[in-house]
């Protein structure tokens, strides 16, 4: 069952934001209230076993990535709301149940109903909606488990299922440091090349770098080169979380040692192989590399991306390489940076040309200290909502009435998080 009414704590928080917005930013408040309530009333499905299933929006499946981002802003009020705390804890438990079913899958069904992409050439089962392996799909549940503890003190999520899931995550990360030894392959019968992997489902050739391989980006589109740098950044951060969890809450020195070793190797790989030079000759982070000398200068709108590195906790916003990277990806040197009559920002190979994503715009706002820039972006997001008071996947920079996905919960909550950020209300990490 989804929430049939908005919890009192959520209602009070919406009123707080409304008051902070005042008359000057009444449009922000209207969209915030619509989006903040929408996730609870339309996507949350509490299960009889105490776990929580979250719809991504207009697709009847749960993504490990999206479901984390969908509830993250609620963490700031969950400490004072036991039901909200348990709803998020139940989501973590379900995420790790899914990871234990298959750590290579990115999206799952509510029941073993055989829905989704069952004809893909990979090891499907009735629980799996889609089996595109993405590093971030394993990072996000660890992040949520950690942030729930950090913001509320809640520890029920750290059960045996969690421990077993973490061991599977570490095994996959270790295995994919040398992808030639991996059992994973993926092919789809399609004319859209972004939805399948070449070389009999193994992906493009890669060298060993210390980083861990990913078949697909957070957009669910195939990686061009196998080492997705922002996802490896995210892995470094969550491996640090695992070091802390298994040192202070749970005691397992073997897991701490594995996480620590992986973290050092992946980070060293990013520093040695994950950088390149832009057109001005400045040192920047590459989006993808193959360890064989090839790299791409670009950024995608889906998180983790290079823009999000400070938000994830990998670097400080003032880091010189990050600043050079940011300037580069927010320019025409990034093939997915679009600017038009109504908006400018980062889009994706996943949507049409000249479509920018509210998710990326929100992240642009949350990774700058410039209050005026945050304000500009929030005004743009409200002005370009297609008259719906909600966020979409992407919209046309020259006609915001043209957009993809009527209902996209992740984008809604990223907008909410930027509003909160503007008023210095942030999730502790």
C-alpha positions as CSV (number, residue, x, y, z in Angstrom):
1,X,0.0,0.0,0.0
2,X,1.2,3.5,-0.8
3,X,0.6,6.3,1.7
4,X,-3.1,7.3,1.7
5,X,-2.4,10.5,3.5
6,X,0.7,12.7,3.9
7,X,2.4,12.1,7.3
8,X,2.3,14.9,9.8
9,X,6.1,15.3,9.8
10,X,6.1,15.6,6.0
11,X,3.2,18.1,6.1
12,X,5.0,20.2,8.7
13,X,8.2,20.2,6.7
14,X,6.4,21.3,3.5
15,X,4.9,24.2,5.5
16,X,8.4,25.1,6.7
17,X,9.7,25.2,3.1
18,X,6.7,27.2,2.0
19,X,7.4,29.8,4.7
20,X,11.1,29.9,3.8
21,X,10.1,30.5,0.1
22,X,7.8,33.3,1.0
23,X,6.1,35.3,-1.7
24,X,9.3,35.8,-3.7
25,X,9.7,32.1,-4.4
26,X,6.1,30.9,-4.2
27,X,6.6,28.9,-7.4
28,X,9.3,26.9,-5.8
29,X,7.1,26.1,-2.8
30,X,4.2,25.0,-5.1
31,X,6.4,22.6,-7.0
32,X,8.2,21.4,-3.9
33,X,5.0,20.5,-2.2
34,X,3.7,18.7,-5.2
35,X,6.9,16.7,-5.7
36,X,7.7,16.0,-2.0
37,X,4.2,14.5,-1.4
38,X,4.1,12.7,-4.8
39,X,6.8,10.1,-4.1
40,X,5.0,9.0,-0.9
41,X,1.5,8.9,-2.4
42,X,2.3,7.3,-5.7
43,X,5.5,5.2,-5.5
44,X,5.8,3.7,-2.0
45,X,4.4,0.2,-1.7
46,X,4.8,-1.2,1.8
47,X,5.0,-5.0,1.8
48,X,3.5,-7.5,4.3
49,X,7.0,-8.6,5.3
50,X,8.0,-5.1,6.5
51,X,10.1,-4.2,3.5
52,X,9.3,-1.4,1.0
53,X,9.0,-1.5,-2.8
54,X,9.4,1.7,-4.7
55,X,8.1,2.3,-8.2
56,X,10.4,4.4,-10.3
57,X,7.4,6.3,-11.6
58,X,5.7,5.3,-14.9
59,X,7.5,2.0,-15.1
60,X,6.2,-0.8,-12.8
61,X,9.6,-1.8,-11.5
62,X,12.1,-0.8,-8.7
63,X,15.6,0.4,-9.6
64,X,18.2,0.1,-6.9
65,X,19.6,3.5,-7.9
66,X,16.3,5.5,-8.3
67,X,14.7,4.1,-5.2
68,X,17.6,5.4,-3.0
69,X,17.5,8.9,-4.6
70,X,13.7,8.9,-4.3
71,X,13.7,8.7,-0.5
72,X,17.0,10.5,0.3
73,X,15.4,14.0,1.0
74,X,13.1,12.4,3.6
75,X,16.2,11.5,5.7
76,X,16.3,15.1,7.1
77,X,12.9,14.5,8.9
78,X,13.0,10.7,9.4
79,X,14.8,11.0,12.8
80,X,11.6,12.4,14.3
81,X,9.2,10.1,12.4
82,X,9.4,6.4,13.3
83,X,7.1,5.3,10.5
84,X,9.2,7.2,7.9
85,X,12.4,5.8,9.4
86,X,11.0,2.2,9.1
87,X,9.8,2.8,5.6
88,X,13.3,3.8,4.5
89,X,14.8,0.9,6.5
90,X,12.4,-1.5,4.8
91,X,13.5,-0.2,1.5
92,X,17.2,-0.9,2.3
93,X,16.2,-4.4,3.4
94,X,14.4,-5.0,0.1
95,X,17.3,-3.6,-1.9
96,X,19.7,-6.0,-0.3
97,X,17.2,-8.9,-0.7
98,X,17.3,-8.1,-4.5
99,X,21.1,-7.8,-4.5
100,X,21.3,-11.3,-3.0
101,X,19.0,-12.6,-5.8
102,X,21.4,-11.1,-8.4
103,X,24.1,-8.4,-7.8
104,X,24.4,-7.9,-11.6
105,X,20.7,-6.8,-12.0
106,X,19.7,-3.1,-11.9
107,X,15.9,-3.3,-11.7
108,X,13.5,-5.7,-10.0
109,X,9.9,-6.8,-10.0
110,X,7.6,-6.5,-6.9
111,X,6.9,-10.2,-7.1
112,X,8.4,-13.1,-9.1
113,X,6.1,-12.3,-12.0
114,X,8.4,-12.6,-15.0
115,X,7.8,-8.9,-16.0
116,X,10.4,-6.9,-17.8
117,X,13.1,-7.8,-20.3
118,X,12.8,-11.5,-20.0
119,X,14.0,-12.1,-23.6
120,X,17.5,-10.5,-23.0
121,X,20.4,-12.9,-23.5
122,X,21.8,-13.0,-19.9
123,X,20.9,-14.9,-16.7
124,X,17.3,-13.7,-16.1
125,X,14.9,-14.9,-13.5
126,X,11.3,-14.0,-12.6
127,X,12.3,-11.4,-10.1
128,X,14.5,-9.4,-12.5
129,X,13.0,-6.6,-14.6
130,X,16.4,-5.8,-16.2
131,X,19.9,-7.1,-15.8
132,X,22.1,-4.3,-17.0
133,X,25.2,-4.3,-14.8
134,X,25.9,-0.8,-13.4
135,X,28.3,-0.1,-10.6
136,X,26.0,2.6,-9.1
137,X,23.2,0.0,-8.6
138,X,25.4,-1.6,-5.9
139,X,26.7,1.7,-4.5
140,X,23.3,3.4,-3.9
141,X,21.9,0.8,-1.4
142,X,25.1,1.0,0.7
143,X,24.8,4.7,0.6
144,X,21.2,4.7,1.8
145,X,21.9,2.2,4.6
146,X,24.8,4.4,5.8
147,X,22.9,7.7,5.5
148,X,19.9,6.3,7.3
149,X,22.1,5.4,10.2
150,X,24.0,8.7,10.0
151,X,20.9,10.9,10.0
152,X,18.6,8.9,12.4
153,X,20.7,6.4,14.3
154,X,18.6,3.5,12.9
155,X,20.5,0.2,12.6
156,X,17.9,-2.4,11.9
157,X,18.9,-2.5,8.2
158,X,22.3,-3.9,9.2
159,X,21.0,-7.5,9.3
160,X,22.4,-10.8,8.0
161,X,20.9,-10.1,4.6
162,X,22.9,-6.8,4.5
163,X,26.1,-8.6,5.4
164,X,25.6,-11.3,2.7
165,X,24.7,-8.5,0.1
166,X,27.8,-6.6,1.0
167,X,30.0,-9.7,0.5
168,X,28.4,-10.1,-3.0
169,X,29.0,-6.5,-3.8
170,X,32.7,-6.8,-2.9
171,X,33.0,-10.0,-4.9
172,X,31.5,-8.3,-8.0
173,X,33.7,-5.2,-7.7
174,X,36.8,-7.5,-7.3
175,X,35.8,-9.7,-10.2
176,X,35.2,-6.7,-12.4
177,X,38.6,-5.3,-11.8
178,X,39.6,-7.9,-14.4
179,X,36.6,-8.1,-16.6
180,X,38.1,-10.9,-18.7
181,X,37.5,-13.2,-15.7
182,X,33.9,-12.1,-15.3
183,X,30.9,-14.5,-15.8
184,X,28.7,-11.6,-16.9
185,X,27.5,-11.0,-20.4
186,X,24.5,-9.1,-21.8
187,X,22.9,-8.9,-25.2
188,X,19.5,-7.6,-26.3
189,X,17.8,-8.1,-29.6
190,X,17.5,-4.4,-30.6
191,X,18.5,-1.8,-33.2
192,X,19.4,0.6,-30.4
193,X,23.1,0.0,-29.8
194,X,23.0,1.7,-26.4
195,X,20.8,-1.2,-25.0
196,X,23.3,-4.0,-25.7
197,X,26.9,-4.9,-25.3
198,X,29.3,-5.8,-28.2
199,X,31.7,-8.6,-28.4
200,X,29.2,-11.4,-27.6
201,X,27.9,-9.4,-24.7
202,X,31.3,-8.8,-23.0
203,X,31.6,-5.1,-24.0
204,X,34.5,-3.3,-25.5
205,X,38.0,-4.5,-24.7
206,X,39.6,-3.1,-21.5
207,X,43.0,-3.2,-19.8
208,X,43.4,-3.8,-16.0
209,X,43.6,-0.5,-14.2
210,X,42.6,-1.1,-10.6
211,X,39.2,0.4,-11.3
212,X,36.1,-1.8,-11.5
213,X,34.3,-2.4,-14.8
214,X,30.7,-1.3,-15.6
215,X,28.6,-2.5,-18.5
216,X,26.2,0.3,-18.4
217,X,25.9,4.0,-17.3
218,X,23.4,5.2,-14.7
219,X,21.2,6.2,-17.7
220,X,21.0,2.4,-18.4
221,X,22.8,3.1,-21.7
222,X,25.9,1.0,-22.5
223,X,29.4,2.3,-21.6
224,X,31.6,3.1,-24.6
225,X,34.7,2.3,-22.6
226,X,34.4,-0.1,-19.6
227,X,35.7,2.1,-16.8
228,X,33.0,4.6,-15.9
229,X,35.0,7.2,-13.8
230,X,32.1,8.8,-11.8
231,X,30.8,5.4,-10.8
232,X,34.2,4.4,-9.6
233,X,34.4,7.6,-7.6
234,X,31.1,6.6,-6.0
235,X,32.5,3.1,-5.3
236,X,35.5,4.7,-3.5
237,X,33.1,6.7,-1.2
238,X,30.8,3.7,-0.4
239,X,33.7,1.4,0.3
240,X,34.7,4.0,2.9
241,X,31.2,3.7,4.4
242,X,31.6,-0.1,4.6
243,X,34.9,0.4,6.4
244,X,33.1,2.5,9.0
245,X,30.0,0.2,9.2
246,X,32.0,-3.0,9.7
247,X,34.4,-1.3,12.2
248,X,31.9,0.5,14.4
249,X,28.4,-1.0,14.1
250,X,29.2,-4.5,12.9
251,X,32.5,-6.2,13.5
252,X,34.0,-8.0,10.6
253,X,37.7,-7.4,9.9
254,X,37.7,-9.5,6.8
255,X,35.1,-7.2,5.2
256,X,36.9,-4.1,6.4
257,X,40.2,-5.4,4.8
258,X,38.5,-6.2,1.5
259,X,36.7,-2.8,1.3
260,X,39.9,-1.0,2.3
261,X,42.0,-2.8,-0.4
262,X,39.4,-2.2,-3.1
263,X,39.0,1.5,-2.1
264,X,42.8,2.1,-2.4
265,X,43.1,0.2,-5.7
266,X,40.1,1.9,-7.4
267,X,41.1,5.4,-6.2
268,X,44.7,4.8,-7.5
269,X,43.2,3.7,-10.8
270,X,41.1,6.9,-11.1
271,X,44.2,9.0,-10.4
272,X,46.4,7.1,-12.9
273,X,44.0,6.3,-15.7
274,X,40.8,8.3,-15.1
275,X,42.1,11.8,-16.1
276,X,42.8,13.4,-19.4
277,X,43.3,16.9,-20.8
278,X,40.6,19.2,-22.3
279,X,40.8,21.4,-25.4
280,X,42.6,24.0,-23.3
281,X,45.2,21.5,-22.2
282,X,43.9,21.5,-18.6
283,X,43.9,18.3,-16.5
284,X,40.3,17.0,-16.1
285,X,38.5,13.8,-15.1
286,X,37.4,11.7,-18.0
287,X,33.9,10.3,-18.1
288,X,35.0,6.8,-19.3
289,X,38.4,5.2,-20.1
290,X,39.4,1.7,-21.2
291,X,42.9,1.5,-19.7
292,X,44.3,1.1,-23.2
293,X,44.7,4.8,-23.9
294,X,41.1,5.8,-24.9
295,X,39.0,8.2,-22.9
296,X,35.9,10.4,-23.3
297,X,35.4,14.0,-22.4
298,X,31.7,14.3,-21.6
299,X,29.1,14.1,-18.9
300,X,25.7,12.5,-18.7
301,X,22.8,13.8,-16.7
302,X,22.2,10.7,-14.6
303,X,23.9,10.5,-11.2
304,X,26.6,9.5,-10.5
305,X,28.2,11.8,-13.1
306,X,31.3,13.9,-13.0
307,X,29.3,17.0,-12.0
308,X,28.2,15.1,-8.8
309,X,31.7,14.3,-7.5
310,X,31.5,16.7,-4.5
311,X,27.8,15.8,-3.8
312,X,28.9,12.1,-3.6
313,X,31.7,13.0,-1.3
314,X,34.6,12.1,-3.5
315,X,36.2,15.6,-3.8
316,X,35.7,19.0,-2.4
317,X,34.0,21.6,-4.7
318,X,37.1,23.7,-4.7
319,X,39.3,20.8,-6.0
320,X,41.2,22.3,-9.0
321,X,40.8,19.2,-11.3
322,X,37.1,19.1,-10.4
323,X,36.7,22.8,-11.2
324,X,38.4,22.4,-14.6
325,X,36.2,19.3,-15.2
326,X,33.0,21.2,-14.2
327,X,33.9,24.1,-16.6
328,X,34.5,21.7,-19.4
329,X,31.3,19.6,-19.0
330,X,29.2,22.7,-18.7
331,X,30.4,23.8,-22.1
332,X,30.1,22.7,-25.7
333,X,33.1,20.5,-25.3
334,X,30.6,18.1,-23.6
335,X,28.5,16.7,-26.5
336,X,25.5,16.5,-24.2
337,X,25.5,20.1,-23.0
338,X,22.6,21.9,-24.7
339,X,21.6,25.6,-24.6
340,X,18.5,27.0,-26.1
341,X,15.8,29.7,-25.8
342,X,14.5,28.6,-22.4
343,X,17.2,26.6,-20.7
344,X,20.8,25.3,-20.7
345,X,22.3,22.3,-19.0
346,X,23.3,18.6,-19.4
347,X,21.2,16.1,-21.3
348,X,21.8,12.4,-22.2
349,X,22.2,9.9,-25.0
350,X,19.1,8.4,-23.4
351,X,16.8,11.3,-24.6
352,X,16.6,13.4,-27.8
353,X,19.1,16.0,-28.7
354,X,18.6,19.4,-27.1
355,X,16.7,17.9,-24.1
356,X,18.2,18.8,-20.7
357,X,17.5,16.9,-17.5
358,X,16.1,18.5,-14.3
359,X,18.3,15.9,-12.4
360,X,21.4,17.4,-13.9
361,X,20.2,21.0,-13.4
362,X,19.5,20.2,-9.7
363,X,23.0,18.7,-9.4
364,X,24.5,21.7,-11.0
365,X,22.8,23.8,-8.3
366,X,23.9,21.5,-5.5
367,X,27.6,21.6,-6.4
368,X,28.1,25.4,-6.4
369,X,28.4,27.8,-3.5
370,X,26.9,30.6,-5.6
371,X,23.5,31.3,-4.1
372,X,22.4,33.4,-7.2
373,X,23.3,30.5,-9.4
374,X,21.1,28.1,-7.3
375,X,18.3,30.6,-7.6
376,X,18.7,30.9,-11.3
377,X,18.5,27.1,-11.7
378,X,15.4,26.8,-9.4
379,X,13.6,29.5,-11.3
380,X,14.5,27.7,-14.6
381,X,13.2,24.3,-13.3
382,X,9.9,25.8,-12.2
383,X,9.5,27.8,-15.4
384,X,10.2,24.7,-17.5
385,X,7.9,22.1,-15.8
386,X,5.5,22.0,-18.7
387,X,2.7,23.4,-16.5
388,X,2.6,20.3,-14.4
389,X,4.3,21.5,-11.2
390,X,6.4,18.3,-11.3
391,X,9.8,17.5,-12.9
392,X,10.3,15.3,-16.0
393,X,13.1,13.2,-17.3
394,X,14.2,15.7,-20.0
395,X,12.7,18.7,-21.7
396,X,13.4,20.6,-24.9
397,X,15.5,23.7,-24.3
398,X,13.5,25.5,-27.1
399,X,10.1,24.3,-26.1
400,X,9.6,23.0,-22.5
401,X,6.1,21.7,-23.3
402,X,8.0,18.9,-25.1
403,X,9.3,16.5,-22.4
404,X,9.9,12.9,-21.7
405,X,8.3,10.9,-18.8
406,X,5.1,12.5,-17.3
407,X,6.0,10.9,-14.0
408,X,9.6,10.6,-12.8
409,X,10.0,10.4,-9.1
410,X,13.8,10.7,-9.0
411,X,13.7,14.0,-10.8
412,X,11.0,15.3,-8.4
413,X,13.1,14.5,-5.4
414,X,16.3,16.0,-6.9
415,X,14.3,19.3,-7.3
416,X,13.2,19.1,-3.7
417,X,16.8,18.5,-2.5
418,X,18.0,21.6,-4.4
419,X,15.2,23.7,-2.7
420,X,16.3,22.3,0.6
421,X,20.0,23.0,-0.2
422,X,19.2,26.6,-1.1
423,X,17.9,27.0,2.5
424,X,20.9,25.2,3.9
425,X,18.9,22.0,4.8
426,X,21.0,19.0,3.8
427,X,21.3,15.3,4.4
428,X,24.2,14.6,6.8
429,X,26.9,12.3,5.4
